[in-house]
Each structure stands twice: as structure tokens, then as C-alpha cells.
Amino acid sequence: MRKILSAEQQEAVNHFRGPCLCMAGPGSGKTLVLTERIASLVRVHGIEPRSILVVTFTRDAAASMKRRSEEDHIYPSPAFGTFHSVFYNILLREGRVRPENLISGRKALGLISLSVNECGLKEVNTEYYPALLRTISFYKNTGFLDENLYPNDTTTEDMKRIIAKFGEHTVGDGYFDFDDILVETRRFFKEHPERLAFWQKKFPFILVDEAQDMNRLQYETITELARPLDNLFLVGDDDQAIYGFRGSDPSFLLQFEKDYPDVHKVILNKNYRSDNLIVSSSAKLISQNKVRFEKNLTAASSDPGTIEIITARDEHEEGRLVAEKIQLLLSSGVPASQIAVLYRNRLVSTCLVQELSRLSREKSETDTSFYKSFVVKDILSYLTISQSDEVKREDFVAALTHPDRNIGIIGVGRSELSKNEWLSKMKKTVFKNEAEFFINDLKFIASLSPSSAINYIIKKMGYAKYIRDFSYKNGMDASIYNDHAATLLKEAAAYRHIGDFISDMQEKKEHAIITEEKEKKPDSIGYYTFHGSKGLEFDNVFIIGACDGITPSEKADTAVRIEEERRVFYVAMTRAKKNLYISVAGKYGNHTYYPSPFLKEAFGTF
């Protein structure tokens, strides 16, 4: 049975040739429009399905639309894929890449470590390596550097050197990462116009989902592929563009209008997801952005819905108040699957998770939060590698970086490695002295009782300072993590040998996890970052930590960044279908916070 479409949805579906820009607000049925448009191209206009290319930003979205197309009995299936998978397959067909040369995240971390050290940048902390990789990715996709994306102790000149070295160890050696796929595709099209023409002829109709998330490289490549027919259908919402940190820019939707003056534009203003108050408040918030398409967003539902602001003195009271509210919902029969907790910063959720565990816990042995604590994992890693020469990679990396030993993770490239082999490698580097000191510490730990060893790690090897620095940096209460260390120390007091202690701790962890899985309900509360919640919807949504400095982030120091932060909060608000709860805490750890300015913008007064 065909679904009834609104006049605006039908207009987008009926569009045939030429460029089309479909602006689809939250809950406006963009996926329905895409799938119905595919059906229209095939059944109404007689287009061969294999001539249709549908580009998405996630594999799940591509798989979902392919499944809908098959349910609609469209055979053979159109080509569905992400930007990376589509262009990877093109390069593969053209013999420009080999699968074995595509590097993984682990390989990339190893190469960035090598690049940093070859540049002589010993002061760059290994914990910043993922940030350096994100900066390189941003540079490849946009063509420029953003100093806000890389560590403060790394200069722009440093980044240029790191990027050059990283390029030598990837493309220079015949390897490539996911960003290189797009770069190489763009280069290939420019150098081989006859092959570009082949692919243009192969896909005369192109549809792009979530088009607001395109970066410059993706926009330029997809518009080139769509020429000369320009049957390019973009569907998205500039108000939901939240991936600026990876180069996405909603201005490309505005650019699309300029590049194609004859573009057919359709705006889907009706929200079929959320109740009235949620739609009107979120619309009021996003209207504060200056660089956007004007929209008149309204709710299809006549129900008002509810919005409640929860204020608390600190993160502990916030956790208690929100947990109690969630418990009331569960007690009234609300399925846990229809409750979601959203946060801008993962660390603000710590107290809430602990409070919910306390309120709902029936048996203490089923609580796995202690075993999942990074403090417990780190200390057990130290103990583990003190007992054996053959060491798991994750244990070695934890011991080298928590706290940072100023060695890096050079030589830590396999799943298991020998401490002696690693030390032998380190003796040939500038890290010889640091490596020997590290190994001697491990040997000394091995000679101690479990409790004495943990005391030595905490007090003499700098782990207490690491907890303190980590907590202060992230605005968290260090007592949470100190409690985990104290609990572990108490457990260790009953053992004489480290090996026995490690073995029993592993057994207790496995038992707790198995028990938790057995007792876990088929539905559960969802915990998501604002970014991670995109594309989801729930009857009841809790936004926690709505404080200035968290949302918007304290790093949002320009008008452009504030607008993106506002879009991020807008996305979080519009995940709610019926009830929206927003909590504000006056303190997180040692830091004092004030309510987010977004609350006043959305609700008028606060």
C-alpha cells in the first residue's frame, strides 16, 4: 500500500530532470521522499534502476534504503552506498587501489606516531594522536588547517610537517586511508576525463541523502559526477548540519543554489514526529542562526507535548533528580526503549549512570560499572604486563600512556609483543632511558604483593596525579575515580600473589557481565551524545548538562562555531516526540556553570 504524501512531498517525488534541492526539516519524511522518488523514476519515467546512484553518509542508511527498495519490488536494485564505498568501488574498478593497501585505524595511529617522532616532536602527548588524525582528515577534505582542531601544544608549522611525513608513510608508500579515497577519486576524474565520462553515463540520476553533511571534497566530486545532465537530487536540512569538525559545511546547500540557478527547490516544513511545543520551541531556537534557509516549521500533531527544565546544584543532584524522573516513567509503564539520555559531553553522564544503577540494582554482583572503569582497567594492565614477557597490545598502550611515559607507542604494532623485543627497539631510539626506567618499574612491581603493587602504581608511578589531572581537565569529581582505585586496593588486600589476584578479578568480571546479560531486559534506555542521536527518535528525551561552556562548548569562540553548536542542540531537542526534559547543574567537579544561552533562545525566559 502506497503511503499518502503531502503536497510538498509529492512535489519532490514528481521532480524528474535537472537539479533539485529538497530541504527536509526534522521528522518531515525525507527517507519516504527518497524511496518514493526512486520508485517514481523507475515506474513513472522508465529509468533503469542500475542507472540510479543513491549516496548516503552511513552504511546503515544505505542498507535501510536498499531494503525499502527491495520491499517496493524494484529490481535490479539501484546502486546504494556511502561516499567512501561508492568512490572506493570506482577506484577499485579502475585499478587505482588495492584492498590490502587500505590502512586501518590502528595502522593509522602507528603511522602518526612514527610521523610525530620523525618530526622530533617529543612533547606531543600520545593521547593527542587521534586529534592529529582528525586534523589531517579535515585538511584533506577542506584544503585548509583549523588550529582549533589540534592540540594546543602543536603549532600550525608542526601540523604541516606532520601532514607531510604522514603523506610519505601513506600515499608515498602506496597506502591510503578513507580520506585518500575521495582525494584520489577527484584527482582521477581530473586526469582521465574519458573515464569520468564513462561513470557519468553509468549514473545519469544521482540522489544524495543528508546532503547538509557534505564537505567541500564530497560536494565537488559528486557535482562533477552528475555532469553534464545535472540530474542531481539533494535532500537534507542545513539546520541539522553538525559535523563541522570533519569539514562538513551547510553553506554548500546555499552554494548549490548559486551553482545551479535553475534548481528546483522544495521545502518540507511539516514535522510528523514531534508534538507542538517541541516543534515550536526548537524552531524558535534555530531561527537565531543567520546562515540558513528560512523555514516555517510546524507540527502535524495537535498534541501540545511537554517540556520540563530540571535544575540542580551539582552533577550529583542532577543525576539523582533525572534518575528519579526516569524511574517514575518506567514505573508508569513507559518502555525503556522509549527513553533516551542525550549529552554534549560524555563525562556529564557519569553521575546519572551511577544513580540509575543504584536505584535499579537488585544484586550488586550484576553491576559491571566498576570493572568497566578506566582506572581499574589501567591498574590491572600494569599488573598484567609485570607478570609476563608476552603482552597484549591494549595493556601495553594503557601502561605507556596513562599517565604518558613520554615514549609514545612506537613498536607497539602487533596484538601481542615481547617486552624484551620492545625494549631492544627502544634502545635504538631517543627514548632509551625512559624505556629502561619503565621496564625497571614493571620488574619492581612484579616483586610486590598485589596491594603493595597497586600502591606503588598510584603513589610512585604518578597514577594519582593522572586521575587528578584528568578530572580537572574534564571538569569531573576525582573522588569517583579515586573510589574505584580504593575499591581495587581493598580487593587486592586478600591476595599474596599478583597472578592469583588478576585471575580472580577476570573471573569476577566475566561472571558479572554474564549475570548482567541474563538479567538485562529486552529493551533498555538509550545513552547517546548529541551527535550520536542524529536520525533517532524517542517518546521521552532527557538532555543533561545544558550549561554554558558545555553546550555551547567553551571552544565555540566564533559566530560560525556558535551557530553549529546551536544546530547540535537543535538536533538533540528534535529527537523528542512527546516529552522533553532538560537538566542544568550549577557545578561539575570543580567548575561552576550557568544555564546555556540556548535555553533562553528556545523558551524566551529562563
N, C-alpha and C positions, 0 to 999 in steps of 0.2 A: 504494500500500500504506500503510495506516494504521500509524503508529508505536505501539508498546506503551507505555502510560503507567503510571507508578507510581500507587499508591492515592491519594496526595496530589494528584498532577497531575490525575487523573481527577475527584477531588472538586471541584477548582477549575473544571474544564471543565464539569461537570454543573450547577453552580450556575445558576439561571435568573433569578428575580426578586429584587429588593431589593439592598441594598448588600453588596459582598463585598470583603474585603481579602486579597490573596494576597501573602504575604511570601516572596520568592524569593531565596535565597542565591546566591552566585556559582556559575555552571555548573549551576544546578538546572533549566534548561529553561523559563525564563519565556516566551520567544518561542514555543516549541512550545505552551505552555498558551494563550497569547493566540490563536494561529491556530486551534487545535483548538476553543477556546471559540466563536470566530466561526462555525466550521463547525457546531458543536452548536446554536447559536442559529438558524441558517438551516435545517438539515436535520432536527433533532430537534423544535424548537419552532415551526418555520414562520415565523420572523421575516423580514420583508422586508430584504434586505441593505442597501438605502439608508436603512433606519431605524437602522442601527448606525454610531456615530461612534467611531473609534479615534484617540486623541490620543497623539502621540509627542513627543520632545524634539529629534529631528533629522530632516531630510528623508530621509537615507539609511535610517533606521529605518522611516519611513513607507513609502518606496518598496519596501523589502525585504518588509514585511508585506503590502503590496498585491500584490506579485509572488507571494508564497506563497499568497495568497487566490485569485489567478487560476489558479495551478497546481492548486489544490484545486477548480477549476471552480465557483467561487462567482460568479455573475453575476446582476444587475449588481454591481459592486464596492461594498463598504461605503465610507463616507467616511473616508479616511485623511489625516492632516495633523498638522503641529506646532501647538502652542498658537497661535503667531502666524499661521500660514496659515489655520487654522480660523476664528479670530475676525476676521482681515482680510477673508476672504470674506463673513462675516456683515455686517460694516460696509459692504462694497462693495455687497452686495445691497440693503442698507437705504439706500444713497445717502449714507452718513455720511462717506465718504472718497473721494478721487480718487487714482488711481495716481501721477499726476505730482507729488502733494504729499508722497509718501513720501521722506524725505531719506536719502541715502547716508551712509556713514561719513565720506567726505571732506567732504561738506556739513556734517555734524555738527561736525567738527573746526574748520571755518571759523566756524561759529556760536558754538562755545565760545570760540574766540579773540576774536571780537567781543564776547561777553558779558564775558569777563575784563577786557578793556581798557576797556569802558564802565563797569565797576565800579572802574576806577582801580587794579587790582591788578597793577602793572607787575612786581612781584617774583616773580610766579608764572611759573616756567620753562615754556616751550612743550613740553618733553618730558613735563610732567605733565598735558597736556591729555587724553590717553586715560584717565588715572586720574580726572580730573574727570568725564568722561563716564560712567565706570563707577559713580562715586558717585551721579550723577544717576539712572542706571538703577536702582541699588539703592534709592534713595529712592522712585522711582515704584512699584516692586514691593513695597516693605515699608511705606512710610509713615514711616520714620524715618531719621536720618542716623547713620552709623557713622564716627567720626573716624579709625579705623584704615585706612579705605579711601582717604582723600585725603591729599595731600602734607602734610608737617609744617609747611610754611610757609603753609598755608591753614587759617584758623580756621573754626569752625562758623558764625560770623556771615558770614564771607566766602562759605562754601558756600551759605548761604541766599540771599545776594544774587545769586550766580552762577546758582543754580537759577531764581530769579525772572526774571532777564534772559534766560536761555536759553528759558524758557517764553514770554516775549514774542516771541522770534525764531522760535519753532516754532509752537506751538498758537495763539499770539496773531496770527500772520501766516498761519494756515491750513495750516501744515506739521505733520507728525507723524513720529515715529520708531517703531521696533518696540515700544518700551515703551508709547508712547501708544496703540497698537492695543488692548492689554489694558485700559488705563485707560479709554479711550473706550467699549469694549465693556461694561465694568462700569457705567459711567455711563448708557449707552444702555438697558441692561436695567432699571435702577432707574427711569429716567424714562418708559419705554414698556413697562409690564407686558403689554400686549396683544401686542406683538411678541415679548417674551420667551416668552409662552405659545405663539406660533407655532413658535418654534425648539425649545421643549421637546417639543412634539408631533411635530416633524420627526425628532428624535433621542431616542426613548424608551429606547435602550440605548447607554450610553457606556462605553468601555474606555480606561483611561489606562496607558500604558507608562512605566516608570521614574518611578513616582509619588513616590518619595522626593526627586526634584529639583524638586518644585513649590515656588513661593514663595507668599506669602500671597494675592497678587492672583490668581494662577492657581487656587489652591485654592478661593477664594471664588467665582470666576466659574464654574468647572466644576461645583461643587456646586449653584450656583443654576440652571445649565442643566439639571442632572439632575432637578430637582424637577418635579412632585410625586411621580413614580413612584419616584425614587431607585434606578433600575437602574444603579448606578454600580459598575464593577468596576475597582479599583485594584490594579496589580501592581507591586511594587518591593521594595527592600531598604533599610531605614533604615541598615544598616551600610555602604552604598555611596553615601551622601549626601555629596558632596564639592564642592558648588557654593555654599557659604555666602556667598562673596564677591559673588554676584549675587542673593542673597536667598533661595536655597533653604534649606529647613528640614525635616529629617526628623521634627520634632515634629508636623507636620501629619498624619502617618500615625497617631500616637498620638491626635491630636485627632479624627481620623476615627472612631475607636472611641468617643470621648465623644459626638460629634455624632450618631452612629448606634448607639445601644445594642443594636439587633438585628442588627448587622453580622455576616455570616458570615465567619469568619477561617480561612484555610488557610495553613499554613507548609510550604514546600518546603525540607527540610533536607538532601537528598541532593545532593552535588556530583558531577556526571558528567564534569567537566573535569579536575580536578587529582588527582594521586596523594596517598596517605595523609599523608605527612609535611608536605606543603604545606598541606593542609586543616587538620590538627590544629594546626600552628604558627600559621597565620593566625587560626584560631578562638580560640586562646589569647590572641593579641594583642587582637582586637576585644572579647573578653569584659571587658577593662579599662574599656570605656566604660560609664557608668552609665545614660545616657538612651538606651535601646534595647529592642527586643523580645527576649526571651530565646529563643535557638535552640539546637538540638543538632546542629551541623553535622558531617556525616560524609562520607567519600569512598566513592563507588560502586566505585572501583578497589581491588584488593587489593595493587597495587604500592606499595612504600614511597615511591619518588621520592627525590630528593636535594636537600639544601640545603647550600651551601658559603659560608662567610664569608671574604672576601678582605680582608686588612689591608695598608695601605701607609703609608709615611712622609708622602708628599705626593701632590698630584694627578698629578705626572709618573710616579711609581712606580705609582700606581693605574691610570693609562692604559696603562702597559706591561704590568702583570700581567693586567688584564682583556683587553687586546688579544691577548695570548699565549693566554689561555684560549679566546677566540673562534676564534683561528686553529687551535687543536687540534680544536675541534668541527668546523670547516669541513674540515680535513684528514681527519677520520674519516668524512666523507660526510654530515654534517648539512646539510640545505639552509639557505641563508642566510635564507630566508623564515621559518624556524622559530627564529630567534634575534632577540630584541628587547632593546634597551638602554633602560632607563627611568630618569628622573632628575626630582627635585623642582625643581631649578633648572637651567635650560638651560646656564648657564655652567660647571657642573661637568663637562660632557661634552666640553669643548674639547680637553683633552689626550688623551682616549680617541680621539676622531675623528682627531686628528693622528697618533696612534700606529698606529691601524688603517690609515690611508693609507700610512704609512711601510712597514709590514710587507707590505702587499698590492700596493704600487705597482710596476708594471713599467716604465712610461715616465713620466718626470717631467712631460712636457707634458700628460698627461691629468689632472693634479692641478689642480682648479679652486678649491681652498680659498683660495689667495692672491687670486684675482680676486673671490671672494665676500666677502673680509674687509671689514668696515665701514670700516676705516682706509683701504684702497685706494679704495673707493667714494667716501668723503668727500673725499679729497685730489683725486681725479680730477674730482669735482663742482666744486671750487674752480677748477681749471684750465679746465674746460669753460666755465663761465659767464664766465671772464675773456676768452674769445675771441669771444664773440658777444653781441649785444644780445637775441636771442631765446633764451630759456632754458626747458628742461624743468622742470616743477614739482618733481620729486624732487631735481634738482640744486640748485635754489634753496633748498628746505627744508633739505637737508643742510647747506648753507653757512651758513644762518641759525641753525641750532640745534646744530651740532657744531663748536665749542662755541657755547653760547647767546649771541647778539648783543644780547640784551635788547630785541629788536624785536618778537618774535612772528612770526607768518606772515600778518598782515593783508595783504590784497591778493594773496596767492598762491592764487588760487582756480581758475585755468584750467590746462589741460595745458601750455600754453606762454604766456609773457608777456614783455613788454619790460622790461629793466632800467630804462630811462628812464621808462616808464609807472609802474612800481612806485615809483621814487624820487619822481616827481611826486606820487603819492598820499601817500607818507610825509612829504613836506614840509608837508602839511596836518595832520599829527598831532604828538603829543608826542615821536615817535621821529625827528624831522627830523635831529638831529645824528648819532645813531647810524647812520641810514641813509646819510647822506653819507659818514661815515667808512668804512662797509662798502664802498660803491661805489668810493671812492678806493683802498682796499686792492686791490680787484679790478683796477683800472686799472694799478696799480703791478705787480701780478703779471704782467699781460699784456706788460709791457715786459722781463721777465726771461727767461733760459733756463729750460728745464724743471727742472733740478736746483736752480737758484737760487730758482725759484718755490716748489718743494716745501720747501726750507729755510726760506723766509720764512713759509710757512703753518705749519710745525711750530714754529719758534722765536719768531717775532714776532707771529703771529696767535693764539697760545695753544693750538695743537692738541696740543703735547706735554703741557701741563697737563691738557687734556681727557682724553687717554689715561691719564694718571696718576690723575686723579680717578675716571674710570670704572672703572679696575681696582681701586682701593682700595675704592670703594663696593660693588663686586660680589665682593670677595674673590678677585680673579684676579691672575695674574702679568702685570705690564705688559710684560715682555720679549717676550711673544708678539706683542703689537700693535706694539711698537717694532721688532721684526724685520720686520714687514710694511712699516712706513714706510721702514726702511733698505733693504729689497729694492727698493721702488719708486724710491727715490732712486738706487740703483745702476743700475737700468734707465734712468732719465732722463739719466744722465751721457753717454750715447752720442748724445744729440739736441741740436740747436741751437734748434729751434723747438717751442713747446708744441703747436701744431696737429698736427705730424707725430708727436709722442710720443703724443698722445691717440688718433690714428688707428691707430697700430701697436698700442697697448695694447688697443684694442677688437677689432682683428683677432686678436690672440693669445688674448684671452678667448673669442671665438667659436669659434676653432679648438680650444681646449682643451675647451670644452663639447661640441662636435660629436664630438670624438675620444672623450671620456668616455662619451657616449651610445652610440657604436658598440661600445665595449668592455664596456659595462655588462651584467652577467649578467641573465637574465630575472627572477631572484629576488634580493633584497637584504636586508640586515639592516635591521630597523626601529628607528628612534630616536623615542622618544615621551616627553613629560612624563608624570608620574603621571596627571594629569587626562586627557591625550590618549589614554592607553592604555585607558581605560574602554570595555568592550564587546569588547575584543580578547583573543586567547589565542594562546600560543606554547608549543612544547615546551620551549624554553630561554629563560629570562628573566634578565637582568642588571640589578639595581638598584644604581646607583652613587651615591656621595655620601651614604651612610646615616649622617649625622653630626648631632649635636645642634646646632641653630641653622640647619640646612638642612631636616631632617625629624625632629622638628617645626621649623617655621620659627621664627626668633628673634622674629617678630611675634606668635606664638601665646602671649599673655600671660594668657589666662583659661582656665578649665576647659572652656568651650564650644569655644574655638578649639583646644585640645589634643585634644579628642575628634574634631573634624573632621580635624585633622592625622593622627590615628591611623586614621581611616577612609580617608584618602587613601593612607596606607602599606599598609593592608589591601587596597585595590583593586589597588595595584601588585603585591603578593605573589600575589594570586589570579589574575593573568594567566598564571602559570606552570602548565603541565600536568604536566611531568615533572621538570625540573631548575631550581632557583632558585639564583642566585649573587648575593650581596650584598657590596658593597665599601665599605670605610671608609678614608678618608685622614686623616692627622693634621694636614695643612695644605693650605689652598687659598690660594695667593698669600701674603699676609702674615698671614693669620688662622689661628689654631690651633683645631682642633676635637677633640671627643671623640665616641665612638660614640653613636649615637642611643639613647635610653632604650627605644625600641620594640623593639630587638634583645633586650634582657633580658626584656621582657614576652613576646615571642614564643618565645624559646628557653630561658628560665629563667636561664641564666648567660651572661655574655659578658665 
